Amino acid sequence: MLVGLQEEIDKHPELVGASKEIIIKTLNKEGSAEVKTWVINPSPVMRTINDVYTKYISDASLTRLIDFLDQSENKALKLRFDKATHFNLSNDVVRTLMTRLHAAGIITDDEYNVLKRAGEVRLSRAEELFGRKITIEDFY
């Protein structure tokens, strides 16, 4: 058995005697960590360009973004924006770009935080304890 799993089960009366499937579901549940921690979602979090422009950033930020992309040193980035149909908000490159746009004052603190959070999930108790989700094999 995975080291520490039985101790965790014993701490929760509702899990003592429960089936392995219920224990797995309970400990792997998103947001079940004792300390509320957010991590980058391992699954792609796709948002359309239109959604980002209309739901996530203000008209003022969109104007600043257009002006920023029109600068000659941002030609390659403008080409990527023009060709893109979606943003993957859990992708490291996209997240780095969001940080760059925030640092340049193009998107606000609130917009930056909402965009970053959209690409994240809350940690499960299993991930908090064991660094990963548990599986049926962890009981043997």
C-alpha positions as CSV (number, residue, x, y, z in Angstrom):
1,M,0.0,0.0,0.0
2,L,1.1,3.5,-0.8
3,V,2.9,4.9,2.3
4,G,0.6,7.2,4.2
5,L,-2.6,6.1,2.4
6,Q,-3.9,4.1,5.3
7,E,-3.1,6.8,7.8
8,E,-5.1,9.3,5.7
9,I,-8.0,6.9,5.4
10,D,-8.0,6.4,9.2
11,K,-8.2,10.2,9.8
12,H,-11.6,10.3,8.0
13,P,-14.4,8.2,9.5
14,E,-16.4,8.4,6.3
15,L,-13.5,6.6,4.4
16,V,-12.9,3.8,7.0
17,G,-14.5,0.7,5.5
18,A,-15.4,2.5,2.2
19,S,-14.7,0.9,-1.1
20,K,-11.4,1.6,-2.9
21,E,-13.4,3.5,-5.6
22,I,-15.0,5.8,-3.1
23,I,-11.6,6.5,-1.4
24,I,-10.0,7.2,-4.8
25,K,-12.8,9.5,-5.8
26,T,-12.8,11.3,-2.5
27,L,-9.0,11.8,-2.2
28,N,-8.6,12.7,-5.9
29,K,-11.5,15.3,-6.0
30,E,-10.4,18.6,-7.3
31,G,-10.2,21.1,-4.4
32,S,-10.1,18.6,-1.6
33,A,-6.7,19.6,-0.4
34,E,-6.6,20.9,3.1
35,V,-4.6,23.9,2.0
36,K,-6.3,25.5,-0.9
37,T,-3.6,25.4,-3.6
38,W,-4.0,26.1,-7.3
39,V,-1.9,24.3,-9.9
40,I,-1.7,24.6,-13.7
41,N,-4.3,22.4,-15.2
42,P,-2.6,19.4,-16.9
43,S,-5.4,19.3,-19.4
44,P,-5.6,22.1,-22.1
45,V,-7.9,25.0,-21.1
46,M,-9.0,26.4,-24.5
47,R,-10.6,29.8,-24.8
48,T,-11.5,31.3,-28.2
49,I,-9.8,34.6,-29.1
50,N,-13.3,36.2,-29.1
51,D,-13.9,35.0,-25.5
52,V,-10.6,36.4,-24.4
53,Y,-11.2,39.7,-26.1
54,T,-14.8,40.1,-24.9
55,K,-15.0,38.3,-21.6
56,Y,-11.6,38.5,-20.1
57,I,-10.1,41.9,-21.0
58,S,-11.6,45.3,-21.2
59,D,-11.9,47.5,-24.3
60,A,-9.1,49.7,-22.9
61,S,-6.8,46.7,-22.5
62,L,-7.7,45.5,-26.0
63,T,-6.8,48.9,-27.4
64,R,-3.4,48.7,-25.5
65,L,-2.9,45.2,-26.9
66,I,-3.6,46.3,-30.5
67,D,-1.2,49.2,-30.1
68,F,1.5,46.9,-28.6
69,L,1.1,44.4,-31.4
70,D,1.4,47.2,-34.0
71,Q,4.9,48.0,-32.8
72,S,7.6,46.8,-35.2
73,E,9.5,44.7,-32.6
74,N,6.3,42.7,-31.9
75,K,5.7,41.7,-35.5
76,A,6.2,37.9,-34.9
77,L,3.8,38.1,-31.9
78,K,1.2,40.0,-34.0
79,L,1.4,37.2,-36.6
80,R,0.7,34.6,-33.9
81,F,-2.2,36.6,-32.6
82,D,-3.6,37.1,-36.1
83,K,-3.4,33.3,-36.9
84,A,-4.6,32.0,-33.6
85,T,-8.3,31.0,-33.1
86,H,-7.9,29.8,-29.4
87,F,-5.6,30.4,-26.4
88,N,-4.7,27.4,-24.2
89,L,-4.6,29.1,-20.8
90,S,-2.8,26.2,-19.2
91,N,0.1,26.3,-21.7
92,D,3.4,27.6,-20.4
93,V,4.1,29.7,-23.4
94,V,0.7,31.4,-23.2
95,R,1.0,31.9,-19.5
96,T,4.5,33.5,-20.0
97,L,2.9,35.8,-22.6
98,M,0.2,36.8,-20.2
99,T,2.9,37.7,-17.7
100,R,4.7,39.7,-20.3
101,L,1.6,41.6,-21.2
102,H,0.8,42.3,-17.6
103,A,4.3,43.5,-16.9
104,A,4.1,45.8,-19.8
105,G,0.9,47.3,-18.4
106,I,-1.3,46.1,-21.3
107,I,-3.6,44.0,-19.2
108,T,-4.7,45.0,-15.6
109,D,-3.9,43.1,-12.4
110,D,-7.5,41.8,-12.3
111,E,-7.5,40.7,-15.9
112,Y,-4.1,39.0,-15.5
113,N,-5.3,37.1,-12.4
114,V,-8.6,36.0,-14.0
115,L,-6.7,34.8,-17.1
116,K,-4.1,32.9,-15.1
117,R,-6.7,31.3,-12.7
118,A,-8.7,30.1,-15.8
119,G,-5.8,27.9,-16.6
120,E,-5.5,26.4,-13.2
121,V,-7.3,23.8,-11.0
122,R,-7.4,23.4,-7.2
123,L,-5.2,20.6,-5.8
124,S,-6.7,17.4,-4.6
125,R,-5.9,15.9,-1.2
126,A,-4.1,13.0,-2.9
127,E,-1.9,15.4,-4.9
128,E,-1.3,17.4,-1.7
129,L,-0.1,14.3,0.2
130,F,1.5,12.1,-2.5
131,G,2.3,14.5,-5.3
132,R,-0.2,12.8,-7.6
133,K,-3.6,11.3,-7.8
134,I,-4.0,7.8,-6.4
135,T,-5.0,4.8,-8.3
136,I,-6.3,1.3,-7.5
137,E,-2.7,0.0,-7.6
138,D,-1.9,2.2,-4.6
139,F,-3.9,-0.1,-2.3
140,Y,-1.6,-3.1,-3.0
